[in-house]
Amino acid sequence: MSILLRHISFASRCKIVSWRHLSSSTMRQKDPWPMPHTPEHIASTASPTDLPPPQPLPRPGESLETMRARLVYQSRKRGTLESDLLLSTFAQVHLSDMDAEELSEFDKLMDEPDWDIYYWATGKRTPPERWADSKLLEKLRVHARNEGKVVRRMPDLH
């Protein structure tokens, strides 16, 4: 008790006033990582509309089997879990049936930003003109709707 009184008397002699916010609830701050499909996330991940289409790396002499293997890997390792899951399960179902032209189109799609692909596929964002009539993007949209309610997980790499 004498220690507490000494502290109080010392504090009053020095005129130290310490104010601290005492609350059991936290102060609300803007979330720096908004959840996907929220208006904030859709707006913050939009690519500028005046950007030219990305230029794919030239891969001269790449066989179709090598291209398929590369696209399987690229569809799994996008950088966002949502895009990884959507594109890797799409690749697992459709890649083996694609001809050279469709593989090339899928390769070009893989060069687009993750969130753009994701929101184009889920219908939350209108694709640019270069993708507006894409049959491949339409297949991806059908896959994203998952009308069969298939439980999806990342496919195994072989």
Secondary structure as GFF3:
##gff-version 3
##sequence-region A 1 158
A	DSSP	alpha_helix	2	14	.	.	.	ID=ss1
A	DSSP	alpha_helix	39	44	.	.	.	ID=ss2
A	DSSP	alpha_helix	64	76	.	.	.	ID=ss3
A	DSSP	alpha_helix	81	94	.	.	.	ID=ss4
A	DSSP	three_ten_helix	95	97	.	.	.	ID=ss5
A	DSSP	alpha_helix	100	110	.	.	.	ID=ss6
A	DSSP	alpha_helix	114	122	.	.	.	ID=ss7
A	DSSP	alpha_helix	129	132	.	.	.	ID=ss8
A	DSSP	alpha_helix	135	145	.	.	.	ID=ss9
###
